[in-house]
């Protein structure tokens, strides 16, 4: 039988009624704290990739470049890709936001965050990402990264949030998943062909800003014609 002890340390949350108030407070605090974010770019990815890994360097450079374009960087506050992204924003002199999650397996916030917020509830944290992000950049990662990716795609697909760029970094990592989506999910009729246009893939840090800009600019171009 699984040991559930770590999940019941806080007596306050043993009561479903009182838990509602804690959830409300997290929403209020999150909205207030993130009011400083204008055009946030959320970076998702594995905490396990070390500084020497090519994707760590990719994330750092992409974050640095986009921060120099007056965007703010938001991550899950952890190590690996999150650290690389926060470091890029920090070194570029911009706002480096970390949305840390309090879980039994303690996640240590990286040292390159200059605006840290902590959450007990994943769903509250996800709302903060969704509300305050101008774009989402998804680097290689595990279940948590995939959960964040598909939640955002589902929200965009079902028109629950306004359309935003969803950008996958690293074709070599994502090509198997893309092939599966085409060969199985699309072929079975579980998604429409247009759903495959909800995301874009980049392979270089320099491609991030054009990918974001190209997503928002077409409407302006049509107005000028």
N, CA and C of each residue as an Amber inpcrd file, in Angstrom:
protein
   675
   0.8380000  -1.1980000   0.0000000   0.0000000   0.0000000   0.0000000
   0.8740000   1.2500000   0.0000000   0.5080000   2.2430000  -0.8060000
   1.2960000   3.4640000  -0.9000000   1.2750000   4.2330000   0.4130000
   2.4170000   4.8470000   0.7250000   2.5130000   5.6650000   1.9320000
   1.9710000   7.0600000   1.6220000   0.8230000   7.4070000   2.1990000
   0.1920000   8.6990000   1.9160000   0.5590000   9.7630000   2.9410000
   1.4100000   9.4170000   3.9000000   1.7530000  10.3530000   4.9750000
   2.2110000  11.7230000   4.4800000   3.0970000  11.7870000   3.4680000
   3.5810000  13.1080000   3.0370000   2.4820000  14.0530000   2.5840000
   1.3410000  13.5110000   2.1570000   0.2790000  14.3430000   1.5990000
  -0.6590000  14.9050000   2.6660000  -0.4490000  14.5190000   3.9330000
  -1.3680000  14.9490000   4.9750000  -0.6440000  15.6230000   6.1420000
   0.4300000  16.3370000   5.8320000   1.1960000  16.9960000   6.8730000
   0.4910000  18.2310000   7.4100000  -0.2660000  18.8770000   6.5610000
  -0.8910000  20.1490000   6.9200000  -2.3320000  19.9150000   7.3670000
  -2.5860000  20.0220000   8.6770000  -3.9240000  19.7890000   9.2050000
  -4.9580000  20.7330000   8.6410000  -4.5220000  21.9230000   8.2550000
  -5.4290000  22.9300000   7.7050000  -6.1450000  22.3930000   6.4670000
  -5.4080000  21.6250000   5.6660000  -5.9830000  21.1520000   4.4060000
  -6.6920000  19.8150000   4.5580000  -6.7660000  19.2780000   5.7650000
  -7.5440000  18.0660000   5.9700000  -9.0360000  18.3450000   5.8990000
  -9.4100000  19.5890000   6.0800000 -10.8080000  19.9890000   5.9930000
 -11.0940000  20.5250000   4.6020000 -12.0200000  19.8890000   3.8900000
 -12.3440000  20.3300000   2.5310000 -12.8800000  21.7530000   2.5170000
 -13.6450000  22.1050000   3.5260000 -14.2170000  23.4540000   3.5770000
 -13.1330000  24.5060000   3.7090000 -12.2000000  24.3100000   4.6390000
 -11.1430000  25.2980000   4.8350000 -10.1600000  25.3180000   3.6740000
 -10.0440000  24.1940000   2.9940000  -9.1330000  24.1500000   1.8470000
  -9.5680000  25.1450000   0.7710000 -10.8710000  25.3510000   0.6320000
 -11.3740000  26.3130000  -0.3480000 -10.7920000  27.6960000  -0.1130000
 -10.6800000  28.0950000   1.1520000 -10.1350000  29.4170000   1.4610000
  -8.6550000  29.5090000   1.1080000  -7.9290000  28.4320000   1.3130000
  -6.5190000  28.4450000   0.9380000  -6.3660000  28.5440000  -0.5740000
  -7.2270000  27.8420000  -1.3010000  -7.2010000  27.9180000  -2.7610000
  -7.5080000  29.3440000  -3.2180000  -8.5090000  29.9470000  -2.6180000
  -8.8570000  31.3280000  -2.9620000  -7.6890000  32.2660000  -2.7060000
  -7.0110000  32.0740000  -1.5740000  -5.8870000  32.9580000  -1.2290000
  -4.7450000  32.8000000  -2.2220000  -4.5360000  31.5760000  -2.7160000
  -3.4750000  31.3710000  -3.7040000  -3.8050000  32.0780000  -5.0140000
  -5.0730000  32.0370000  -5.4040000  -5.4730000  32.7600000  -6.6150000
  -5.2590000  34.2600000  -6.4410000  -5.7110000  34.8140000  -5.3310000
  -5.5790000  36.2540000  -5.0870000  -4.1130000  36.6620000  -5.0640000
  -3.3060000  35.9290000  -4.3000000  -1.8780000  36.2540000  -4.2110000
  -1.2000000  36.1330000  -5.5710000  -1.5530000  35.0880000  -6.3110000
  -0.9420000  34.8840000  -7.6210000  -1.2540000  36.0010000  -8.5920000
  -2.5300000  36.3860000  -8.6660000  -2.9170000  37.4650000  -9.5680000
  -2.2340000  38.7830000  -9.1950000  -2.1530000  39.0690000  -7.9140000
  -1.5220000  40.3110000  -7.4650000  -0.0160000  40.3050000  -7.7380000
   0.6280000  39.1920000  -7.4000000   2.0750000  39.1010000  -7.5660000
   2.4850000  39.1720000  -9.0410000   1.6660000  38.6130000  -9.9100000
   2.0230000  38.5610000 -11.3240000   1.5070000  39.7590000 -12.1210000
   0.9510000  40.7150000 -11.4330000   0.4940000  41.9330000 -12.1230000
   1.6720000  42.7070000 -12.7170000   2.8900000  42.3970000 -12.2740000
   4.0880000  43.0750000 -12.7990000   4.4850000  42.5330000 -14.1660000
   3.8940000  41.4160000 -14.5730000   4.2520000  40.7910000 -15.8510000
   3.4300000  41.4010000 -16.9750000   4.1210000  41.8960000 -17.9870000
   3.4460000  42.4660000 -19.1430000   3.2960000  41.4300000 -20.2440000
   4.4290000  41.0430000 -20.8370000   4.4420000  40.0290000 -21.8880000
   5.3170000  38.8720000 -21.4110000   4.7060000  37.9620000 -20.6940000
   5.4460000  36.8380000 -20.1430000   5.6090000  35.7090000 -21.1450000
   6.7830000  35.1100000 -21.1420000   7.0420000  33.9290000 -21.9540000
   7.3280000  32.7770000 -21.0010000   6.4700000  31.7830000 -20.9930000
   6.6500000  30.6440000 -20.0920000   7.5390000  29.5900000 -20.7380000
   8.5530000  29.1730000 -19.9840000   9.4750000  28.1330000 -20.4220000
   9.2050000  26.8770000 -19.5940000   8.9020000  25.7710000 -20.2570000
   8.6970000  24.4860000 -19.5940000   9.8030000  23.5250000 -20.0090000
  10.1570000  22.5970000 -19.1260000  11.1550000  21.5920000 -19.4760000
  11.6550000  20.8580000 -18.2510000  12.4390000  19.8330000 -18.4730000
  12.8950000  18.9450000 -17.4110000  13.8440000  19.6230000 -16.4320000
  13.7120000  19.2550000 -15.1540000  14.6280000  19.7270000 -14.1230000
  15.9140000  18.9000000 -14.1000000  15.9510000  17.8350000 -14.8830000
  17.0630000  16.8700000 -14.8120000  18.2270000  17.1760000 -15.7490000
  18.0540000  18.0920000 -16.6930000  19.1060000  18.3640000 -17.6630000
  20.1620000  19.2990000 -17.0640000  21.4200000  18.8830000 -17.1430000
  22.5260000  19.6000000 -16.5160000  23.0170000  20.7640000 -17.3770000
  23.8870000  21.5780000 -16.7880000  24.3980000  22.7630000 -17.4730000
  25.1410000  22.4220000 -18.7550000  25.7130000  21.2370000 -18.8040000
  26.4830000  20.8300000 -19.9790000  25.6050000  20.3280000 -21.1290000
  24.3260000  20.1230000 -20.8590000  23.4370000  19.5650000 -21.8910000
  23.1050000  20.6210000 -22.9510000  23.0980000  20.2260000 -24.2260000
  22.7860000  21.1790000 -25.3070000  21.4440000  21.8920000 -25.1200000
  20.4400000  21.2110000 -24.5770000  19.1400000  21.8550000 -24.4050000
  19.1620000  22.8830000 -23.2660000  20.0220000  22.6840000 -22.2730000
  20.2040000  23.6990000 -21.2260000  20.7440000  24.9780000 -21.8640000
  21.7480000  24.8160000 -22.7100000  22.3590000  25.9700000 -23.3810000
  21.3660000  26.6240000 -24.3410000  20.5850000  25.8050000 -25.0060000
  19.5360000  26.2890000 -25.9220000  18.5440000  27.1590000 -25.1520000
  18.0720000  26.6590000 -24.0120000  17.0860000  27.3930000 -23.2140000
  17.6680000  28.7030000 -22.6870000  18.9120000  28.6510000 -22.2450000
  19.5590000  29.8690000 -21.7300000  19.6200000  30.9420000 -22.8160000
  20.1000000  30.5820000 -23.9730000  20.2630000  31.5650000 -25.0410000
  18.9130000  32.0780000 -25.5390000  17.9270000  31.1840000 -25.6480000
  16.5940000  31.6070000 -26.0930000  15.9860000  32.5860000 -25.1000000
  16.1380000  32.2980000 -23.8130000  15.6100000  33.1740000 -22.7710000
  16.3360000  34.5140000 -22.7550000  17.6390000  34.4680000 -22.8720000
  18.4390000  35.7080000 -22.8910000  18.0020000  36.6030000 -24.0450000
  17.8870000  36.0070000 -25.2320000  17.5260000  36.7800000 -26.4180000
  16.1340000  37.3950000 -26.2960000  15.1660000  36.6040000 -25.7990000
  13.7930000  37.1010000 -25.7360000  13.6550000  38.1720000 -24.6650000
  14.4420000  38.0770000 -23.5950000  14.4160000  39.0990000 -22.5430000
  14.9350000  40.4240000 -23.0770000  15.9180000  40.3720000 -23.9360000
  16.4570000  41.5840000 -24.5540000  15.4430000  42.2530000 -25.4770000
  14.3960000  41.5220000 -25.8340000  13.3110000  42.0730000 -26.6590000
  12.1640000  42.5880000 -25.7870000  12.4370000  42.7700000 -24.5010000
  11.4690000  43.3410000 -23.5480000  10.3280000  42.3980000 -23.1730000
  10.5960000  41.1040000 -23.1680000   9.6590000  40.1340000 -22.6260000
  10.1140000  39.7270000 -21.2290000   9.2170000  39.1290000 -20.4640000
   9.5610000  38.5950000 -19.1530000   9.4870000  37.0730000 -19.2070000
  10.3510000  36.4220000 -18.4530000  10.4280000  34.9630000 -18.4810000
   9.7900000  34.3680000 -17.2260000   8.9520000  33.3540000 -17.4300000
   8.2750000  32.6560000 -16.3290000   8.6130000  31.1750000 -16.4100000
   8.9990000  30.5820000 -15.2870000   9.2670000  29.1450000 -15.2530000
   8.6400000  28.5390000 -14.0000000   8.8150000  27.2300000 -13.8700000
   8.3530000  26.5300000 -12.6830000   9.3120000  26.6190000 -11.5200000
  10.3910000  27.4010000 -11.6620000  11.3240000  27.7650000 -10.5870000
  12.3730000  26.7080000 -10.2620000  12.3280000  25.5400000 -10.8900000
  13.2470000  24.4720000 -10.5240000  14.5850000  24.5340000 -11.2320000
  15.2290000  23.3710000 -11.3070000  16.5550000  23.2680000 -11.9140000
  16.4330000  22.9200000 -13.3970000  17.5120000  22.5080000 -14.0040000
  17.4900000  22.0880000 -15.4010000  17.0820000  23.1900000 -16.3620000
  16.1140000  22.8890000 -17.2050000  15.6390000  23.8550000 -18.2050000
  15.0940000  25.1090000 -17.5390000  14.4290000  24.9380000 -16.3970000
  13.8790000  26.1010000 -15.6830000  14.9970000  27.0230000 -15.2130000
  16.0310000  26.4460000 -14.6570000  17.1790000  27.2430000 -14.2150000
  17.8370000  27.9650000 -15.3900000  18.0330000  27.2320000 -16.4880000
  18.6530000  27.8290000 -17.6710000  17.8500000  29.0280000 -18.1660000
  16.5260000  28.8840000 -18.1650000  15.6610000  29.9620000 -18.6530000
  15.6740000  31.1520000 -17.7100000  15.5970000  30.8970000 -16.4050000
  15.6750000  31.9900000 -15.4340000  17.0330000  32.6810000 -15.4960000
  18.0840000  31.9100000 -15.6910000  19.4330000  32.4890000 -15.7630000
  19.5670000  33.3970000 -16.9840000  18.9870000  32.9610000 -18.1020000
  19.0400000  33.7910000 -19.2990000  18.3770000  35.1350000 -19.0790000
  17.1910000  35.1120000 -18.4500000  16.4720000  36.3610000 -18.1670000
  17.2280000  37.2100000 -17.1500000  17.7580000  36.5620000 -16.1270000
  18.5030000  37.2580000 -15.0650000  19.7390000  37.9420000 -15.6340000
  20.5030000  37.2130000 -16.4440000  21.7300000  37.7640000 -17.0290000
  21.4280000  38.8760000 -18.0220000  20.2440000  38.8230000 -18.6240000
  19.8620000  39.8630000 -19.5870000  19.2990000  41.1010000 -18.8890000
  19.1930000  41.0390000 -17.5600000  18.7130000  42.1890000 -16.7970000
  17.2050000  42.3450000 -16.7830000  16.4820000  41.2560000 -17.0270000
  15.0260000  41.3390000 -17.0830000  14.3400000  40.7010000 -15.8930000
  13.0250000  40.6420000 -15.9600000  12.2300000  40.0270000 -14.9020000
  12.2710000  38.5140000 -15.0660000  12.7460000  37.8320000 -14.0260000
  12.8980000  36.3820000 -14.0330000  11.9740000  35.8010000 -12.9710000
  10.8330000  35.2640000 -13.4130000   9.7690000  34.8240000 -12.5010000
   9.8180000  33.3100000 -12.2980000   9.6290000  32.8780000 -11.0560000
   9.5580000  31.4610000 -10.7570000   8.2840000  31.1310000 -10.0140000
   7.5000000  30.1820000 -10.5220000   6.2720000  29.7310000  -9.8660000
   6.5430000  28.3590000  -9.2630000   7.0140000  28.3490000  -8.0340000
   7.4210000  27.1000000  -7.4000000   6.2170000  26.3270000  -6.8690000
   6.3240000  25.0020000  -6.9090000   5.2530000  24.1530000  -6.3870000
   5.7560000  23.4320000  -5.1410000   4.9610000  23.4420000  -4.0880000
   5.3220000  22.7740000  -2.8420000   4.7920000  21.3490000  -2.8830000
   5.6980000  20.3880000  -3.0230000   5.3210000  18.9820000  -3.1020000
   6.1920000  18.1870000  -2.1290000   5.7760000  16.9470000  -1.7890000
   6.5520000  16.1450000  -0.8440000   8.0210000  15.9970000  -1.2330000
   8.2830000  15.7890000  -2.5430000   9.6640000  15.7570000  -3.0170000
  10.0800000  17.2080000  -3.2440000  10.7120000  17.7860000  -2.2520000
  10.9500000  19.2290000  -2.2330000  11.6670000  19.7030000  -3.4900000
  11.0990000  20.7090000  -4.1020000  11.7180000  21.3330000  -5.2590000
  12.4460000  22.5900000  -4.8210000  13.7270000  22.6220000  -5.0590000
  14.5410000  23.7740000  -4.6740000  14.5040000  24.8080000  -5.7850000
  14.1580000  26.0240000  -5.4440000  14.1290000  27.0980000  -6.4350000
  15.5460000  27.4490000  -6.8650000  15.7080000  27.7030000  -8.1430000
  17.0420000  28.0930000  -8.6110000  17.3590000  29.5300000  -8.1960000
  18.6240000  29.8860000  -8.2270000  19.0820000  31.1660000  -7.6920000
  18.9830000  32.3350000  -8.6670000  18.4140000  32.0900000  -9.8410000
  18.3580000  33.1460000 -10.8530000  16.9650000  33.7700000 -10.9720000
  16.1870000  33.6360000  -9.9300000  14.8240000  34.1820000  -9.9070000
  14.8220000  35.4810000  -9.1020000  14.2540000  36.5280000  -9.6670000
  14.1190000  37.7670000  -8.9040000  12.6650000  38.0890000  -8.5480000
  11.7740000  37.1230000  -8.8530000  10.3740000  37.2660000  -8.4420000
   9.8060000  35.8640000  -8.2430000   9.7860000  35.4070000  -6.9980000
   9.3880000  34.0360000  -6.6790000   8.0100000  33.9910000  -6.0240000
   7.1660000  33.0690000  -6.4900000   5.8530000  32.8290000  -5.8930000
   5.7360000  31.3220000  -5.6570000   5.1760000  30.9240000  -4.5170000
   5.0390000  29.5040000  -4.2100000   3.5700000  29.0980000  -4.1370000
   3.2980000  27.8830000  -4.6320000   1.9300000  27.3660000  -4.6850000
   1.8660000  25.9700000  -4.0710000   0.7230000  25.6670000  -3.4650000
   0.4590000  24.3120000  -2.9870000  -0.3480000  23.5120000  -4.0090000
  -1.0580000  24.2020000  -4.8830000  -1.9780000  23.5290000  -5.7940000
  -1.5290000  23.6910000  -7.2420000  -1.3500000  22.5530000  -7.9070000
  -0.9160000  22.5790000  -9.3020000  -1.8960000  23.3510000 -10.1820000
  -3.1920000  23.1680000  -9.9550000  -4.1660000  23.7940000 -10.8570000
  -4.1660000  25.3140000 -10.7300000  -3.8870000  25.8400000  -9.5280000
  -3.7890000  27.2920000  -9.3610000  -2.5580000  27.7980000 -10.1160000
  -1.4820000  27.0840000  -9.9590000  -0.2250000  27.4410000 -10.6450000
  -0.4190000  27.4280000 -12.1600000  -1.1510000  26.4390000 -12.6700000
  -1.3930000  26.3660000 -14.1120000  -2.2080000  27.5570000 -14.6120000
  -3.1650000  27.9830000 -13.8130000  -3.9540000  29.1600000 -14.1880000
  -3.0530000  30.3800000 -14.3170000  -2.0870000  30.5170000 -13.4140000
  -1.1710000  31.6610000 -13.4620000  -0.3290000  31.6310000 -14.7330000
   0.1460000  30.4440000 -15.0990000   0.8910000  30.3200000 -16.3530000
   0.0110000  30.7280000 -17.5340000  -1.2030000  30.2000000 -17.5590000
  -2.0940000  30.4380000 -18.6960000  -2.4880000  31.9060000 -18.8220000
  -2.7570000  32.5550000 -17.6970000  -3.2390000  33.9330000 -17.7260000
  -2.1510000  34.9390000 -18.0960000  -0.9330000  34.6900000 -17.6590000
   0.1040000  35.7070000 -17.7670000   1.1440000  35.4190000 -18.8460000
   0.8610000  34.4710000 -19.7350000   1.8370000  34.1050000 -20.7550000
   1.4260000  34.5950000 -22.1380000   2.3730000  35.2490000 -22.7880000
   2.2170000  35.7390000 -24.1520000   2.5690000  34.6260000 -25.1450000
   3.3240000  33.6460000 -24.6540000   3.7250000  32.4870000 -25.4580000
   4.2380000  31.4030000 -24.5180000   4.2420000  30.1690000 -25.0230000
   4.7400000  29.0300000 -24.2550000   5.8400000  28.3390000 -25.0510000
   6.9720000  28.1290000 -24.4060000   8.1010000  27.4530000 -25.0430000
   8.3470000  26.1590000 -24.2830000   8.2520000  25.0350000 -24.9760000
   8.3160000  23.7400000 -24.3080000   9.5730000  22.9900000 -24.7430000
  10.4660000  22.7840000 -23.7950000  11.7000000  22.0450000 -24.0250000
  11.4980000  20.5840000 -23.6120000  12.4380000  19.7130000 -23.9480000
  12.3210000  18.3110000 -23.5420000  12.0790000  18.1550000 -22.0500000
  11.1700000  17.2490000 -21.7050000  10.8500000  17.0180000 -20.3110000
  10.0420000  15.7530000 -20.1450000   9.6210000  15.4950000 -18.9180000
   8.8900000  14.2700000 -18.6000000   7.4010000  14.4980000 -18.4600000
   6.7830000  13.7700000 -17.5290000   5.3270000  13.8280000 -17.3610000
   4.8340000  15.2430000 -17.0560000   5.5540000  15.9600000 -16.1820000
   5.1210000  17.3140000 -15.8230000   5.1200000  18.2420000 -17.0190000
   6.1740000  18.1610000 -17.8230000   6.2720000  18.9980000 -19.0280000
   5.1840000  18.6440000 -20.0310000   4.9510000  17.3390000 -20.2270000
   3.9170000  16.9050000 -21.1650000   2.5310000  17.3260000 -20.6880000
   2.3230000  17.2560000 -19.3780000   1.0450000  17.6950000 -18.7980000
   0.8120000  19.1700000 -19.1010000   1.8460000  19.9880000 -18.9150000
   1.7220000  21.4250000 -19.1740000   1.4920000  21.6930000 -20.6510000
   2.2060000  20.9770000 -21.5090000   2.0480000  21.1530000 -22.9490000
   0.6280000  20.8500000 -23.3990000   0.1140000  19.6840000 -23.0230000
  -1.1970000  19.2720000 -23.5240000  -2.3450000  20.0370000 -22.8630000
  -2.1320000  20.5050000 -21.6490000  -3.1660000  21.3340000 -21.0330000
  -3.3230000  22.6430000 -21.8070000  -2.1980000  23.2660000 -22.1520000
  -2.2550000  24.5210000 -22.9130000  -2.8640000  24.2830000 -24.2980000
  -2.4480000  23.2070000 -24.9660000  -3.0070000  22.9020000 -26.2840000
  -4.5080000  22.6710000 -26.2040000  -4.9570000  21.9870000 -25.1490000
  -6.3860000  21.7340000 -24.9830000  -7.1500000  23.0300000 -24.7400000
  -6.5670000  23.9380000 -23.9680000  -7.2230000  25.2230000 -23.6920000
  -7.3390000  26.0670000 -24.9610000  -6.2960000  26.0470000 -25.7680000
  -6.3350000  26.7930000 -27.0320000  -7.3110000  26.1350000 -27.9990000
  -7.2570000  24.8090000 -28.1010000  -8.1240000  24.0670000 -29.0190000
  -9.5970000  24.2890000 -28.7200000  -9.9420000  24.3420000 -27.4410000
 -11.3470000  24.4780000 -27.0330000 -11.7580000  25.9320000 -26.8160000
 -10.8750000  26.8650000 -27.1770000 -11.1480000  28.3000000 -27.0870000
 -11.4140000  28.7650000 -25.6550000 -10.7870000  28.1060000 -24.6930000
 -10.9330000  28.5260000 -23.3010000  -9.9610000  29.6510000 -22.9600000
  -8.9040000  29.8060000 -23.7490000  -8.0070000  30.9470000 -23.6310000
  -7.7760000  31.4910000 -25.0370000  -7.3200000  32.7140000 -25.1120000
  -7.0510000  33.2970000 -26.4210000  -5.8860000  32.5460000 -27.0790000
  -5.8650000  32.4820000 -28.4100000  -4.7700000  31.7970000 -29.1020000
  -3.4160000  32.3990000 -28.7360000  -2.4610000  31.5480000 -28.4490000
  -1.1000000  31.9730000 -28.1280000  -0.1220000  31.0350000 -28.8310000
   1.0970000  31.5100000 -29.0940000   2.0870000  30.6170000 -29.7010000
   2.5000000  29.5210000 -28.7160000   2.4630000  28.2930000 -29.1640000
   2.9880000  27.1540000 -28.4060000   4.1550000  26.6140000 -29.2320000
   5.3440000  26.7300000 -28.6830000   6.5620000  26.4620000 -29.4500000
   7.3410000  25.3210000 -28.8070000   7.5770000  24.2660000 -29.5800000
   8.3640000  23.1350000 -29.1130000   9.8210000  23.3560000 -29.5140000
  10.7140000  23.2240000 -28.5650000  12.1380000  23.4440000 -28.8270000
  12.8520000  22.1040000 -28.9780000  13.4420000  21.8820000 -30.1410000
  14.2030000  20.6590000 -30.3580000  13.4640000  19.6120000 -31.1510000
  13.5360000  19.6950000 -32.4690000  12.8170000  18.7550000 -33.3320000
  13.2260000  17.3080000 -33.0610000  14.5080000  17.1000000 -32.7660000
  15.0030000  15.7410000 -32.5510000  14.2990000  15.0600000 -31.3800000
  13.9170000  15.8300000 -30.3660000  13.2380000  15.2640000 -29.2040000
  11.7620000  15.0220000 -29.4730000  11.1280000  15.9340000 -30.1890000
   9.6740000  15.9040000 -30.3430000   9.1920000  15.1510000 -31.5750000
  10.0950000  14.7640000 -32.4820000   9.6460000  14.1950000 -33.7580000
   8.8570000  12.9010000 -33.5820000   9.2270000  12.0780000 -32.5860000
   8.4850000  10.8370000 -32.3520000   7.0560000  11.1010000 -31.9200000
   6.8760000  12.0900000 -31.0280000   5.5400000  12.4580000 -30.5670000
   4.7050000  13.0360000 -31.7060000   5.3300000  13.8710000 -32.5400000
   4.6140000  14.4750000 -33.6680000   4.1680000  13.3970000 -34.6470000
   5.0440000  12.4340000 -34.9000000   4.6880000  11.3340000 -35.8050000
   3.5220000  10.5300000 -35.2390000   3.5390000  10.2870000 -33.9330000
   2.4520000   9.5460000 -33.2860000   1.1380000  10.3220000 -33.3830000
   1.1920000  11.6290000 -33.1730000  -0.0190000  12.4440000 -33.2860000
  -0.6030000  12.3590000 -34.6920000   0.2760000  12.3560000 -35.6960000
  -0.1950000  12.2840000 -37.0810000  -0.6800000  10.8840000 -37.4440000
   0.1530000   9.8770000 -37.1150000  -0.1190000   8.5160000 -37.5740000
  -1.2060000   7.8090000 -36.7730000  -1.3760000   8.1820000 -35.5160000
  -2.3490000   7.5060000 -34.6650000  -3.5370000   8.3990000 -34.2850000
  -3.2310000   9.5270000 -33.6470000  -4.3050000  10.3660000 -33.1130000
  -5.1160000  11.0010000 -34.2380000  -4.4210000  11.5900000 -35.1980000
  -5.1220000  12.1910000 -36.3450000  -5.7650000  11.1220000 -37.2150000
  -5.0270000  10.0620000 -37.4950000  -5.5340000   9.0030000 -38.3670000
  -6.7730000   8.3200000 -37.7870000  -6.8630000   8.2870000 -36.4640000
  -8.0180000   7.6770000 -35.8080000  -9.2100000   8.6340000 -35.7480000
  -8.9490000   9.8940000 -36.0620000 -10.0200000  10.8810000 -36.0460000
 -10.2330000  11.5420000 -34.7000000  -9.2430000  11.4200000 -33.8130000
  -9.3870000  12.0010000 -32.4650000  -9.0510000  13.4890000 -32.4300000
  -8.3410000  13.9780000 -33.4400000  -8.0960000  15.4050000 -33.5910000
  -8.2870000  15.7650000 -35.0580000  -8.4260000  17.0660000 -35.3270000
  -8.5140000  17.5470000 -36.7010000  -7.1180000  17.8930000 -37.2060000
  -6.9650000  17.9280000 -38.5060000  -5.6740000  18.2630000 -39.0900000
  -5.2170000  19.6490000 -38.6550000  -6.1810000  20.5570000 -38.5000000
  -5.8340000  21.9250000 -38.1040000  -5.2680000  21.9850000 -36.6900000
  -5.5540000  20.9700000 -35.8690000  -5.0250000  20.9540000 -34.5070000
  -3.5080000  20.8210000 -34.4960000  -2.9540000  20.2700000 -35.5580000
  -1.4990000  20.1330000 -35.6430000  -0.8250000  21.4690000 -35.9210000
  -1.6260000  22.4860000 -36.2340000  -1.0850000  23.8270000 -36.4470000
  -1.0840000  24.6560000 -35.1660000  -1.5070000  24.0640000 -34.0610000
  -1.5650000  24.7940000 -32.7990000  -0.1810000  24.9800000 -32.1750000
   0.8220000  24.2970000 -32.7260000   2.1780000  24.4380000 -32.2100000
   3.1750000  24.5370000 -33.3570000   4.3470000  25.0490000 -33.0220000
   5.4200000  25.2000000 -33.9920000   6.7040000  24.6650000 -33.3780000
   7.6240000  24.2080000 -34.2130000   8.8870000  23.6650000 -33.7210000
  10.0390000  24.5650000 -34.1370000  10.9750000  24.8060000 -33.2080000
  12.1910000  25.5540000 -33.5070000  13.3980000  24.7140000 -33.1270000
  14.5230000  25.0130000 -33.7600000  15.7560000  24.2710000 -33.4790000
  16.9130000  25.1590000 -33.0600000  16.6910000  26.4730000 -33.0750000
  17.7550000  27.4000000 -32.6900000  17.1800000  28.4910000 -31.7920000
  17.9720000  28.9850000 -30.8390000  17.4880000  30.0610000 -29.9500000
  17.0330000  31.2920000 -30.7210000  17.7130000  31.5790000 -31.8130000
  17.3970000  32.7830000 -32.5960000  16.0460000  32.7010000 -33.2850000
  15.4660000  31.5140000 -33.3440000  14.1800000  31.3420000 -34.0130000
  12.9930000  31.6510000 -33.1100000  13.2500000  31.8100000 -31.8070000
  12.1350000  31.9910000 -30.8730000  11.4100000  33.3080000 -31.0840000
  12.1290000  34.4100000 -31.1010000  11.4660000  35.7120000 -31.2410000
  10.7060000  35.8310000 -32.5630000  11.3040000  35.4440000 -33.7090000
  10.5280000  35.4800000 -34.9590000   9.2710000  34.6220000 -34.9060000
   9.3370000  33.4600000 -34.2230000   8.1700000  32.5810000 -34.1410000
   7.0420000  33.2500000 -33.3660000   7.3930000  33.9570000 -32.2950000
   6.3850000  34.6670000 -31.4990000   5.8480000  35.8650000 -32.2820000
   6.7570000  36.6080000 -32.8860000   6.3690000  37.8110000 -33.6310000
   5.4850000  37.4560000 -34.8150000   5.8480000  36.3950000 -35.5330000
   5.0690000  35.9820000 -36.7050000   3.6590000  35.5430000 -36.3340000
   3.4860000  35.0480000 -35.1180000   2.1630000  34.6160000 -34.6760000
   1.2310000  35.8080000 -34.5120000   1.7660000  36.9190000 -33.9910000
   0.9230000  38.0750000 -33.6860000   0.8570000  39.1020000 -34.8160000
   1.8590000  39.1380000 -35.6760000   1.9400000  40.1800000 -36.7010000
   0.9650000  40.0180000 -37.8590000   0.6330000  38.8130000 -38.3500000
  -0.2000000  38.6890000 -39.5540000  -1.4530000  39.5400000 -39.5540000
  -2.1590000  39.6380000 -38.4320000  -3.3590000  40.4630000 -38.3630000
  -3.0630000  41.9170000 -38.6400000  -1.9110000  42.3820000 -38.1430000
  -1.5290000  43.7700000 -38.3740000  -1.1840000  44.0040000 -39.8360000
  -0.5520000  42.9980000 -40.4520000  -0.2020000  43.1360000 -41.8610000
  -1.4580000  43.2780000 -42.7180000  -2.4700000  42.4780000 -42.3870000
  -3.7160000  42.5270000 -43.1710000  -4.3860000  43.9020000 -43.0300000
  -4.2990000  44.5110000 -41.8470000  -4.9170000  45.8140000 -41.6280000
  -4.2480000  46.8920000 -42.4560000  -2.9310000  46.7300000 -42.6700000
  -2.1980000  47.7550000 -43.4200000  -2.4240000  47.6750000 -44.9090000
  -2.9210000  46.5440000 -45.3950000  -3.1240000  46.3730000 -46.8410000
  -4.3840000  47.0870000 -47.3030000
